Amino acid sequence: MKAARPARLAGAAAFAVAALTAARPAGAVEREQHVGVDAGGSLLVVSNHGTDVGAAFGGHYTYGLTDAFNLVAEAAWSPVAPGERPQGPGTPTTRPASVANADVGVAYVLDVLSWVPYGALLAGGYALAGGTIPDVRIMPGVAAGLGLDYRFGRSWAAGAAVRWHLLVTDPATYPTFMQLFARVEYTWGW
């Protein structure tokens, strides 16, 4: 009975190795293009006023510069605090109802079989509107992102991504803005 246990473990290990090595490579290449949609949640911390949690919706485009680096363009809209907030004398003018962003940057892609992890650095513009903000506030910002996609084949992929944004002109008021996305994309040009 005890001799059968190591044999089972060896068999399971051999099966796992065979399954991993038999998987088809993801095969990111130069000039490969992706277009996709994103949906998820967002979190905006407003100093001395709390944390607003909401939805996030967006789209993205990626162009393969090399097999390891991609040009990335993303746009998203996050309703961080749906509903009207009280306004009047003494009401802080720093809590938006939504944040829109458009960013461009570079992603480093690591192909691991059909799983494709990546990290990205982006820069762009941010528009904070509604809530207790009397007008739209436009700010420059930067973003760092991590993601993991699964390629179902040459044309379709799905995954998850997180983006941490820094609004560079007012980080004291808005120290944290994050988005977490589920993503689906179509790929061509391989």
Beta strands, then each sheet from edge to edge (+ up, - down):
strand 1: 33-46
strand 2: 50-64
strand 3: 69-78
strand 4: 98-109
strand 5: 115-129
strand 6: 137-151
strand 7: 156-167
strand 8: 176-188
sheet 1: 1+ 2- 3+ 4- 5+ 6- 7+ 8- 1+
end
